[in-house]
Amino acid sequence: MNRRQFFAASALAAAAAAPVTALAITEARDDDRVAPARPLSLPPDGFISTAVVIGPGVNVIDMSGPWEVFQDAAIYGGLGRFELFTASDATDPVEASGGLRITPTYSFDDAPQPHVVVVPAHDASPATSDWLRHVAPSAQLLMSVCTGAFVLAETGLLDGKTATTHHGSYDDFAAMFPRIKLVRGQRFVEHAHVATAGGLTSGIDLALRVVERYLGSEGAAATAQYMEYSSPGRYSYTG
């Protein structure tokens, strides 16, 4: 059974065991600013190629939070599956936070063109910036998590836009990237083709937003319900 068949079988089995019902991902508050999701078009075959960029010291939850969201979106069924892979300078094992060792699926030299790119916190090389710039024009969305915003900012793709990062790095980010307007205190900040999440678990919220953009609010709600995840809220949308 190949991966696409596995996804389809898993989704049908899970749906039979746990019927999908509407679920609010977050409770709205007066200070929440949530704009309607801008839809992203599914690829013709329904499979969303999703790259997670990794390197030395990559933060585990920065990458695994969105990874879990995207793989679990299969629970919604129908069209729309995220095909996940990791990409790095080479395919040698990478040591992540806490000593976890991860073998990248591809090097930047042979990685396929993705529709979505996730940039977690890690020690990025110049080759990382080069690859992100290379794939950006054909990608539908590039998203960072935590201090992965620094990696994304280095490419220039955030210039003239708003962005956020981990709260402990606000001042450094603002000083290093004066062409980017830092937004403090939000779970994520998004634009049509780039988005940034705050620290750590904020990447889950942004990933659910990406699911919403592809599969609609019911798809995101079904994914959050399956994960038993409830967000603390506070979002920002720009452009």
Legacy VTK file of the C-alpha trace (Angstrom):
# vtk DataFile Version 3.0
C-alpha trace
ASCII
DATASET POLYDATA
POINTS 239 float
0.000 0.000 0.000
1.487 3.350 -0.997
1.295 6.515 1.090
-1.693 7.958 -0.770
-3.665 4.732 -0.340
-2.685 4.671 3.338
-3.934 8.233 3.855
-7.255 7.403 2.217
-7.725 4.218 4.235
-6.754 5.948 7.484
-9.167 8.780 6.864
-12.076 6.440 6.177
-11.337 4.349 9.252
-10.973 7.361 11.520
-14.095 8.996 10.147
-16.090 5.856 10.810
-14.819 5.691 14.382
-15.227 9.412 15.126
-17.872 11.279 13.080
-16.933 14.823 12.173
-18.803 17.595 13.936
-18.317 21.325 13.908
-15.843 22.544 16.507
-14.639 26.062 17.181
-10.856 26.130 17.140
-10.826 29.150 19.407
-13.266 31.239 21.360
-13.525 34.767 20.010
-12.792 37.650 22.357
-13.102 41.391 21.931
-9.369 41.771 21.327
-9.161 38.921 18.801
-8.753 40.030 15.201
-9.623 37.135 12.920
-10.250 37.772 9.245
-11.941 35.222 7.004
-9.467 32.730 5.627
-8.247 33.383 2.096
-8.768 30.094 0.240
-5.804 28.294 -1.264
-6.522 26.235 -4.367
-5.932 22.518 -4.131
-3.502 21.111 -6.691
-5.241 19.255 -9.530
-4.492 15.834 -8.015
-5.531 16.971 -4.517
-2.127 16.341 -2.950
-0.413 19.286 -1.229
3.353 18.836 -1.332
4.591 20.144 2.029
8.255 20.673 2.864
9.579 21.106 6.394
13.017 22.693 6.333
15.370 21.338 8.990
18.938 21.863 10.127
21.083 21.596 13.258
19.173 22.340 16.449
15.763 22.323 14.772
13.110 22.717 17.451
11.045 19.567 17.719
7.607 21.087 18.358
8.173 23.807 15.760
8.328 21.099 13.113
6.249 18.314 14.680
3.300 20.559 15.597
2.526 21.568 12.000
3.501 18.070 10.801
0.878 16.528 13.079
-1.772 19.011 11.942
-1.104 18.397 8.271
-1.047 14.602 8.548
-4.210 14.587 10.665
-6.101 16.737 8.153
-6.741 13.449 6.314
-9.488 12.844 8.900
-11.713 15.229 6.956
-11.752 12.939 3.925
-12.432 13.947 0.344
-9.943 15.886 -1.734
-6.951 17.423 -0.061
-4.022 15.518 1.434
-0.752 16.935 2.694
2.257 14.968 1.438
5.011 15.749 3.935
8.769 15.618 3.584
11.831 17.150 5.216
14.557 19.015 3.354
18.011 20.117 4.456
21.520 20.876 3.186
22.184 17.155 2.863
20.562 13.869 3.815
22.912 13.280 6.741
21.092 12.933 10.080
20.264 16.218 11.786
20.309 16.553 15.576
17.166 18.353 16.721
16.417 19.888 20.116
16.714 17.447 23.004
18.988 15.156 20.988
16.350 13.773 18.603
18.037 12.664 15.374
16.182 13.117 12.083
17.260 11.944 8.651
16.080 14.440 6.005
14.010 13.036 3.167
15.759 15.217 0.585
18.656 17.577 0.215
17.976 21.007 -1.231
19.581 19.777 -4.448
16.935 17.139 -5.137
13.881 18.213 -3.130
10.693 18.522 -5.196
8.917 21.843 -5.605
6.555 22.197 -2.629
3.180 23.901 -2.409
3.723 24.698 1.298
7.002 25.240 3.153
7.350 25.173 6.947
10.406 26.931 8.403
10.943 26.014 12.083
13.600 27.444 14.386
17.020 26.012 13.483
20.569 26.956 12.579
20.046 27.683 8.912
22.794 27.790 6.307
23.075 30.181 3.345
21.859 27.264 1.214
18.584 27.361 3.148
17.936 30.963 2.141
18.884 30.189 -1.446
16.455 27.262 -1.595
13.611 29.225 -0.014
14.062 32.007 -2.564
14.207 29.403 -5.329
10.934 27.654 -4.413
9.004 30.747 -3.258
7.726 31.907 -6.675
5.999 28.566 -7.342
4.948 27.796 -3.758
1.498 28.727 -2.513
2.640 29.523 1.027
5.813 29.799 3.090
5.285 29.771 6.849
7.692 30.107 9.751
7.349 28.993 13.342
9.026 30.632 16.339
12.479 32.009 15.492
12.165 30.371 12.107
10.924 33.889 11.312
14.588 34.978 11.351
15.368 32.368 8.689
12.452 33.477 6.537
13.293 37.147 7.068
16.841 36.581 5.817
15.423 35.737 2.388
13.847 39.182 2.023
10.430 37.609 1.469
9.008 39.394 4.525
10.290 42.866 3.615
7.504 45.445 3.703
5.174 43.072 5.532
4.141 42.388 9.104
5.439 39.351 10.980
5.802 37.822 14.407
8.181 35.474 16.204
8.849 34.048 19.672
8.180 36.664 22.369
11.712 36.281 23.739
13.142 37.436 20.408
10.926 40.437 19.636
13.586 43.080 20.246
16.297 41.245 18.329
13.989 40.668 15.385
12.894 44.314 15.262
16.506 45.485 15.377
17.757 43.060 12.743
14.929 43.508 10.250
13.782 47.144 10.182
11.983 46.588 6.870
9.560 44.211 8.583
6.877 45.500 10.966
6.950 43.294 14.054
3.579 42.347 15.545
3.751 41.419 19.222
1.404 39.253 21.254
-0.299 37.341 18.433
-0.376 33.636 17.707
0.306 34.232 14.034
0.393 36.908 11.351
-0.476 35.964 7.792
-0.380 37.367 4.290
-1.528 35.757 1.085
1.704 33.854 0.403
3.801 34.173 3.584
2.894 33.746 7.243
4.703 33.703 10.582
3.742 32.050 13.860
4.831 33.005 17.348
6.669 30.579 19.583
6.454 26.807 19.659
2.761 25.772 19.899
1.704 28.781 17.818
2.783 26.746 14.812
-0.171 24.444 15.438
-2.561 27.380 15.165
-0.998 28.594 11.938
-1.013 25.078 10.479
-4.716 24.760 11.297
-5.244 28.071 9.529
-3.484 26.623 6.467
-5.783 23.594 6.630
-8.724 26.000 6.777
-7.462 27.808 3.691
-7.323 24.547 1.742
-10.207 22.549 3.233
-12.458 25.176 4.773
-13.451 25.804 8.370
-15.047 22.372 8.761
-11.828 20.687 7.655
-9.812 22.672 10.185
-12.368 22.020 12.908
-12.363 18.281 12.204
-8.561 18.246 12.390
-8.503 20.174 15.682
-11.166 17.875 17.134
-9.229 14.770 16.139
-6.104 16.231 17.766
-8.102 17.264 20.865
-6.586 20.702 20.447
-8.019 24.001 21.635
-6.211 27.257 20.887
-5.832 30.113 23.362
-6.709 32.519 20.543
-5.375 35.984 19.622
-4.625 36.230 15.939
-3.619 38.927 13.528
-4.287 39.036 9.817
-2.715 41.487 7.403
-2.814 41.867 3.653
LINES 1 240
239 0 1 2 3 4 5 6 7 8 9 10 11 12 13 14 15 16 17 18 19 20 21 22 23 24 25 26 27 28 29 30 31 32 33 34 35 36 37 38 39 40 41 42 43 44 45 46 47 48 49 50 51 52 53 54 55 56 57 58 59 60 61 62 63 64 65 66 67 68 69 70 71 72 73 74 75 76 77 78 79 80 81 82 83 84 85 86 87 88 89 90 91 92 93 94 95 96 97 98 99 100 101 102 103 104 105 106 107 108 109 110 111 112 113 114 115 116 117 118 119 120 121 122 123 124 125 126 127 128 129 130 131 132 133 134 135 136 137 138 139 140 141 142 143 144 145 146 147 148 149 150 151 152 153 154 155 156 157 158 159 160 161 162 163 164 165 166 167 168 169 170 171 172 173 174 175 176 177 178 179 180 181 182 183 184 185 186 187 188 189 190 191 192 193 194 195 196 197 198 199 200 201 202 203 204 205 206 207 208 209 210 211 212 213 214 215 216 217 218 219 220 221 222 223 224 225 226 227 228 229 230 231 232 233 234 235 236 237 238
